[in-house]
Amino acid sequence: MAKKVMVQTVINNDDTTFVCETRQTLLEVLRDELGMTGTKEGCGNGNCGACNVMLDGVLVNSCLVLAVEAEGRTVTTIEGVAEAEGLHPIQQAFLEHAALQCGICTPGFIISSKALLEQNPNPSEHDVRLWLAGNLCRCTGYDKIVRAVLDVASAGQAKAGA
């Protein structure tokens, strides 16, 4: 029988405690134990970015992070991106630019885009494409996604919700 441990963390600004096996990934716990199904599993090996979350403000693939590593740390998932007033500007821009189709990759792209804009509020197109290179999409192509990110940056909304 696998060893289980209790983990205390902050997820989307809420103090959270969960019990998990030491071998479970953060992605597994978010989806299967905590019911946060917005974070998607695409590849399970860190190559697609669908499971991206922020861990202490750093963009990570949750499929590569053990859940026990969240102990005492802060996690932001796609469920924590929207603001009290409504969608975060990057979410709104994805809608306005039709920068999504099937939706599997969308949460990872939104988290990644938000992380980029928090770090670099005025990125060039090259910066956006380079930053998002770790996110794969089979449906949209990338132009609408890049335009959505650049639109938020040019509107000066990059730090909104930060």
Backbone as CSV, one residue per row, in Angstrom:
resi,resn,N_x,N_y,N_z,CA_x,CA_y,CA_z,C_x,C_y,C_z
1,MET,0.844,-1.179,0.000,0.000,0.000,0.000,0.887,1.239,0.000
2,ALA,0.543,2.202,-0.860,1.336,3.415,-0.995,1.148,4.321,0.218
3,LYS,2.226,4.989,0.575,2.182,5.915,1.705,1.365,7.145,1.323
4,LYS,0.533,7.601,2.259,-0.254,8.813,2.051,0.210,9.885,3.017
5,VAL,0.172,11.141,2.507,0.584,12.280,3.325,-0.459,13.389,3.211
6,MET,-0.499,14.228,4.244,-1.378,15.384,4.217,-0.574,16.578,3.726
7,VAL,-1.165,17.324,2.811,-0.520,18.500,2.227,-1.385,19.721,2.502
8,GLN,-0.755,20.766,3.020,-1.439,22.038,3.246,-0.863,23.048,2.268
9,THR,-1.734,23.670,1.527,-1.316,24.589,0.481,-2.370,25.673,0.299
10,VAL,-2.101,26.596,-0.572,-3.091,27.604,-0.965,-3.331,27.404,-2.453
11,ILE,-4.584,27.127,-2.812,-4.931,26.955,-4.220,-5.969,28.001,-4.575
12,ASN,-5.630,28.828,-5.551,-6.522,29.900,-6.005,-7.007,30.762,-4.827
13,ASN,-6.059,31.121,-3.980,-6.285,31.995,-2.818,-7.106,31.361,-1.705
14,ASP,-7.327,30.050,-1.748,-8.046,29.348,-0.685,-7.099,28.386,0.022
15,ASP,-7.057,28.463,1.353,-6.291,27.474,2.108,-6.890,26.106,1.812
16,THR,-6.044,25.170,1.444,-6.505,23.843,1.022,-5.650,22.777,1.681
17,THR,-6.299,21.746,2.162,-5.606,20.590,2.708,-6.121,19.358,1.978
18,PHE,-5.213,18.501,1.567,-5.614,17.254,0.922,-4.662,16.140,1.334
19,VAL,-5.114,14.916,1.151,-4.305,13.733,1.410,-4.024,13.083,0.065
20,CYS,-2.765,12.731,-0.148,-2.404,12.108,-1.418,-1.297,11.087,-1.204
21,GLU,-1.153,10.223,-2.185,-0.022,9.313,-2.195,1.208,10.096,-2.640
22,THR,2.362,9.710,-2.150,3.587,10.450,-2.463,3.946,10.382,-3.946
23,ARG,3.396,9.433,-4.656,3.692,9.280,-6.086,2.756,10.079,-6.983
24,GLN,1.665,10.652,-6.422,0.672,11.348,-7.230,1.176,12.708,-7.696
25,THR,0.847,13.034,-8.937,1.225,14.345,-9.459,0.230,15.398,-8.994
26,LEU,0.654,16.631,-9.075,-0.238,17.740,-8.754,-1.442,17.717,-9.686
27,LEU,-1.239,17.396,-10.940,-2.337,17.296,-11.888,-3.376,16.274,-11.444
28,GLU,-2.930,15.102,-11.038,-3.857,14.058,-10.581,-4.667,14.528,-9.380
29,VAL,-4.015,15.154,-8.426,-4.712,15.601,-7.222,-5.688,16.727,-7.553
30,LEU,-5.256,17.684,-8.365,-6.159,18.776,-8.732,-7.429,18.227,-9.369
31,ARG,-7.277,17.329,-10.326,-8.430,16.820,-11.061,-9.223,15.771,-10.278
32,ASP,-8.523,14.763,-9.769,-9.203,13.594,-9.208,-9.585,13.733,-7.746
33,GLU,-8.809,14.445,-6.969,-9.080,14.571,-5.545,-9.819,15.868,-5.207
34,LEU,-9.484,16.949,-5.922,-10.051,18.252,-5.592,-11.134,18.705,-6.574
35,GLY,-11.344,17.948,-7.642,-12.402,18.264,-8.596,-12.157,19.493,-9.449
36,MET,-10.904,19.921,-9.552,-10.559,21.076,-10.382,-10.186,20.569,-11.774
37,THR,-11.197,20.337,-12.573,-10.985,19.696,-13.866,-10.646,20.675,-14.990
38,GLY,-10.498,21.942,-14.668,-10.104,22.912,-15.683,-8.709,22.652,-16.204
39,THR,-7.820,22.214,-15.342,-6.467,21.866,-15.747,-6.545,20.531,-16.471
40,LYS,-6.042,20.492,-17.690,-6.204,19.313,-18.544,-4.925,18.482,-18.619
41,GLU,-5.104,17.183,-18.834,-3.963,16.320,-19.131,-3.925,16.088,-20.623
42,GLY,-2.836,16.503,-21.218,-2.669,16.292,-22.654,-1.726,15.143,-22.919
43,CYS,-0.501,15.261,-22.445,0.526,14.268,-22.765,0.980,13.469,-21.549
44,GLY,0.921,14.067,-20.374,1.379,13.389,-19.173,2.884,13.350,-19.005
45,ASN,3.630,14.024,-19.906,5.089,14.006,-19.790,5.738,15.378,-19.980
46,GLY,4.964,16.439,-19.824,5.526,17.784,-19.842,5.780,18.390,-21.202
47,ASN,5.251,17.797,-22.253,5.532,18.298,-23.592,4.453,19.171,-24.211
48,CYS,3.245,19.222,-23.632,2.157,19.919,-24.335,1.677,21.194,-23.656
49,GLY,1.876,21.362,-22.356,1.459,22.572,-21.661,0.000,22.640,-21.274
50,ALA,-0.793,21.629,-21.591,-2.224,21.662,-21.260,-2.454,21.720,-19.755
51,CYS,-1.521,21.202,-18.980,-1.690,21.124,-17.521,-0.976,22.248,-16.777
52,ASN,-0.570,23.288,-17.482,0.175,24.364,-16.830,-0.596,24.999,-15.690
53,VAL,0.105,25.241,-14.597,-0.393,25.993,-13.449,0.756,26.878,-12.975
54,MET,0.443,27.784,-12.075,1.484,28.604,-11.450,1.745,28.033,-10.065
55,LEU,2.987,27.827,-9.734,3.402,27.349,-8.422,4.333,28.405,-7.844
56,ASP,3.854,29.100,-6.813,4.596,30.241,-6.250,4.988,31.240,-7.338
57,GLY,4.062,31.481,-8.269,4.295,32.475,-9.310,5.140,32.002,-10.471
58,VAL,5.508,30.737,-10.496,6.338,30.188,-11.570,5.492,29.212,-12.379
59,LEU,5.536,29.347,-13.688,4.797,28.466,-14.582,5.405,27.066,-14.545
60,VAL,4.558,26.047,-14.277,5.037,24.659,-14.235,4.025,23.749,-14.917
61,ASN,4.513,22.608,-15.382,3.649,21.539,-15.881,3.227,20.732,-14.664
62,SER,1.937,20.751,-14.328,1.490,20.054,-13.124,1.612,18.545,-13.244
63,CYS,1.780,18.023,-14.446,1.988,16.584,-14.612,3.398,16.163,-14.222
64,LEU,4.286,17.141,-14.054,5.677,16.845,-13.683,6.005,17.215,-12.243
65,VAL,5.021,17.755,-11.530,5.215,18.170,-10.143,4.477,17.186,-9.251
66,LEU,5.168,16.664,-8.260,4.483,15.809,-7.296,3.595,16.678,-6.413
67,ALA,2.423,16.168,-6.078,1.478,16.926,-5.261,2.085,17.307,-3.915
68,VAL,2.928,16.446,-3.367,3.543,16.751,-2.073,4.456,17.971,-2.148
69,GLU,4.904,18.326,-3.345,5.745,19.511,-3.522,4.959,20.807,-3.341
70,ALA,3.633,20.715,-3.309,2.796,21.897,-3.098,2.699,22.283,-1.626
71,GLU,3.234,21.464,-0.750,3.196,21.737,0.696,3.727,23.139,0.988
72,GLY,2.867,23.959,1.628,3.265,25.297,2.038,3.418,26.291,0.903
73,ARG,2.989,25.927,-0.273,3.182,26.784,-1.446,1.835,27.277,-1.969
74,THR,1.889,28.129,-2.970,0.699,28.712,-3.573,0.560,28.212,-5.003
75,VAL,-0.635,27.709,-5.322,-0.934,27.183,-6.652,-2.048,28.019,-7.266
76,THR,-1.878,28.391,-8.522,-2.948,29.057,-9.260,-3.277,28.203,-10.472
77,THR,-4.543,27.820,-10.567,-5.016,27.029,-11.698,-5.911,27.912,-12.566
78,ILE,-6.397,27.357,-13.650,-7.298,28.101,-14.528,-8.538,28.562,-13.772
79,GLU,-8.975,27.795,-12.786,-10.151,28.191,-11.997,-9.899,29.465,-11.198
80,GLY,-8.647,29.808,-10.971,-8.307,30.990,-10.195,-7.952,32.213,-11.021
81,VAL,-8.108,32.143,-12.327,-7.716,33.255,-13.196,-8.800,34.324,-13.281
82,ALA,-10.050,33.934,-13.366,-11.143,34.907,-13.489,-11.184,35.815,-12.267
83,GLU,-11.665,37.008,-12.481,-11.748,38.005,-11.419,-13.177,38.091,-10.909
84,ALA,-13.360,38.721,-9.783,-14.700,38.862,-9.196,-15.662,39.553,-10.163
85,GLU,-15.159,40.503,-10.944,-15.990,41.250,-11.881,-16.316,40.447,-13.136
86,GLY,-15.609,39.374,-13.371,-15.816,38.587,-14.592,-14.516,37.990,-15.069
87,LEU,-14.457,37.754,-16.338,-13.280,37.123,-16.912,-12.048,38.011,-16.797
88,HIS,-10.895,37.368,-16.676,-9.623,38.074,-16.742,-9.464,38.585,-18.180
89,PRO,-8.788,39.696,-18.395,-8.614,40.216,-19.760,-8.067,39.186,-20.756
90,ILE,-7.183,38.301,-20.328,-6.655,37.316,-21.273,-7.735,36.297,-21.652
91,GLN,-8.591,35.939,-20.711,-9.707,35.046,-21.031,-10.665,35.720,-22.012
92,GLN,-10.975,36.979,-21.762,-11.872,37.722,-22.650,-11.273,37.833,-24.047
93,ALA,-9.978,38.085,-24.118,-9.319,38.203,-25.423,-9.348,36.875,-26.182
94,PHE,-9.189,35.755,-25.489,-9.277,34.460,-26.157,-10.662,34.290,-26.776
95,LEU,-11.694,34.701,-26.079,-13.049,34.621,-26.627,-13.209,35.542,-27.829
96,GLU,-12.797,36.780,-27.684,-12.969,37.771,-28.746,-12.190,37.427,-30.003
97,HIS,-11.053,36.789,-29.849,-10.219,36.437,-31.003,-10.464,35.008,-31.495
98,ALA,-11.435,34.331,-30.897,-11.726,32.928,-31.245,-10.448,32.099,-31.180
99,ALA,-9.699,32.289,-30.092,-8.397,31.642,-29.927,-8.525,30.290,-29.233
100,LEU,-9.618,29.611,-29.486,-9.817,28.286,-28.903,-10.755,27.495,-29.802
101,GLN,-10.633,26.189,-29.719,-11.559,25.332,-30.435,-12.004,24.200,-29.539
102,CYS,-11.252,23.117,-29.482,-11.724,21.975,-28.690,-11.613,22.225,-27.187
103,GLY,-10.682,23.061,-26.756,-10.575,23.451,-25.366,-9.570,22.692,-24.527
104,ILE,-8.996,21.628,-25.033,-8.037,20.863,-24.234,-6.812,21.716,-23.887
105,CYS,-6.286,22.438,-24.830,-5.072,23.221,-24.595,-5.349,24.596,-24.006
106,THR,-6.589,25.069,-24.086,-6.913,26.451,-23.722,-6.513,26.833,-22.299
107,PRO,-6.820,26.032,-21.275,-6.405,26.444,-19.922,-4.888,26.648,-19.806
108,GLY,-4.125,25.760,-20.405,-2.670,25.895,-20.360,-2.186,27.139,-21.082
109,PHE,-2.789,27.432,-22.226,-2.429,28.651,-22.956,-2.786,29.895,-22.156
110,ILE,-3.937,29.900,-21.505,-4.343,31.072,-20.728,-3.410,31.282,-19.540
111,ILE,-3.116,30.218,-18.811,-2.177,30.329,-17.675,-0.809,30.802,-18.163
112,SER,-0.329,30.229,-19.264,0.974,30.612,-19.809,0.976,32.065,-20.262
113,SER,-0.090,32.474,-20.933,-0.184,33.858,-21.420,-0.224,34.845,-20.259
114,LYS,-0.990,34.506,-19.244,-1.066,35.365,-18.053,0.310,35.476,-17.395
115,ALA,1.020,34.359,-17.292,2.366,34.367,-16.708,3.309,35.242,-17.520
116,LEU,3.231,35.136,-18.838,4.067,35.967,-19.698,3.771,37.437,-19.464
117,LEU,2.493,37.810,-19.484,2.129,39.216,-19.354,2.445,39.781,-17.977
118,GLU,2.450,38.945,-16.960,2.861,39.404,-15.634,4.357,39.665,-15.595
119,GLN,5.105,38.877,-16.333,6.559,39.034,-16.374,6.981,40.103,-17.381
120,ASN,6.264,40.174,-18.500,6.605,41.099,-19.578,5.308,41.700,-20.114
121,PRO,4.857,42.833,-19.568,3.567,43.398,-19.964,3.507,43.915,-21.399
122,ASN,4.650,44.043,-22.058,4.664,44.566,-23.420,5.528,43.680,-24.322
123,PRO,5.145,42.419,-24.506,5.969,41.519,-25.311,5.818,41.783,-26.804
124,SER,6.858,41.456,-27.532,6.781,41.483,-28.992,6.097,40.194,-29.459
125,GLU,5.751,40.147,-30.728,5.163,38.918,-31.264,6.147,37.761,-31.098
126,HIS,7.418,38.028,-31.324,8.444,36.991,-31.152,8.474,36.494,-29.707
127,ASP,8.397,37.426,-28.750,8.381,37.045,-27.331,7.206,36.122,-27.024
128,VAL,6.034,36.466,-27.533,4.834,35.667,-27.272,4.998,34.276,-27.867
129,ARG,5.429,34.214,-29.113,5.588,32.911,-29.767,6.644,32.055,-29.061
130,LEU,7.723,32.671,-28.640,8.773,31.938,-27.928,8.256,31.438,-26.583
131,TRP,7.566,32.295,-25.827,7.047,31.924,-24.515,6.038,30.784,-24.627
132,LEU,5.180,30.837,-25.631,4.118,29.840,-25.783,4.573,28.596,-26.541
133,ALA,5.842,28.511,-26.864,6.348,27.359,-27.620,6.172,26.041,-26.866
134,GLY,6.033,26.091,-25.549,5.824,24.880,-24.757,4.377,24.428,-24.690
135,ASN,3.497,25.139,-25.377,2.072,24.789,-25.420,1.733,24.307,-26.821
136,LEU,1.126,23.144,-26.899,0.767,22.580,-28.196,-0.738,22.625,-28.404
137,CYS,-1.129,22.909,-29.651,-2.539,22.929,-30.029,-2.675,22.215,-31.362
138,ARG,-3.646,21.335,-31.445,-3.895,20.626,-32.697,-4.978,21.283,-33.535
139,CYS,-5.732,22.221,-32.948,-6.932,22.734,-33.609,-6.797,24.133,-34.194
140,THR,-6.283,25.079,-33.420,-6.428,26.486,-33.789,-5.334,27.008,-34.688
141,GLY,-4.200,26.399,-34.714,-3.048,27.121,-35.209,-2.708,28.072,-34.079
142,TYR,-1.802,28.943,-34.253,-1.374,29.769,-33.131,-1.617,31.259,-33.340
143,ASP,-1.950,31.674,-34.542,-2.068,33.104,-34.819,-3.126,33.791,-33.972
144,LYS,-4.290,33.184,-33.804,-5.352,33.811,-33.009,-4.953,33.909,-31.541
145,ILE,-4.241,32.918,-31.063,-3.769,32.936,-29.679,-2.763,34.067,-29.487
146,VAL,-1.813,34.166,-30.402,-0.796,35.221,-30.324,-1.458,36.589,-30.413
147,ARG,-2.422,36.759,-31.313,-3.116,38.050,-31.445,-3.873,38.400,-30.164
148,ALA,-4.466,37.405,-29.522,-5.183,37.654,-28.266,-4.229,38.170,-27.193
149,VAL,-3.074,37.560,-27.066,-2.088,37.985,-26.064,-1.585,39.391,-26.376
150,LEU,-1.271,39.642,-27.633,-0.789,40.969,-28.014,-1.860,42.034,-27.824
151,ASP,-3.115,41.675,-28.041,-4.221,42.612,-27.835,-4.314,43.034,-26.367
152,VAL,-4.192,42.086,-25.456,-4.241,42.401,-24.021,-3.052,43.289,-23.647
153,ALA,-1.897,42.960,-24.185,-0.703,43.776,-23.885,-0.875,45.205,-24.413
154,SER,-1.347,45.345,-25.639,-1.473,46.681,-26.224,-2.553,47.509,-25.538
155,ALA,-3.530,46.848,-24.933,-4.593,47.564,-24.216,-4.154,47.963,-22.812
156,GLY,-2.936,47.571,-22.431,-2.431,47.913,-21.111,-3.090,47.143,-19.988
157,GLN,-3.653,45.983,-20.311,-4.351,45.174,-19.333,-3.486,44.016,-18.827
158,ALA,-2.237,44.000,-19.196,-1.382,42.865,-18.886,-1.292,42.555,-17.416
159,LYS,-1.289,43.561,-16.573,-1.149,43.338,-15.134,-2.493,43.179,-14.437
160,ALA,-3.582,43.283,-15.177,-4.907,43.144,-14.555,-5.021,41.784,-13.892
161,GLY,-5.516,41.784,-12.708,-5.712,40.532,-11.974,-4.433,39.955,-11.399
162,ALA,-3.316,40.665,-11.578,-2.041,40.127,-11.078,-1.948,40.265,-9.586
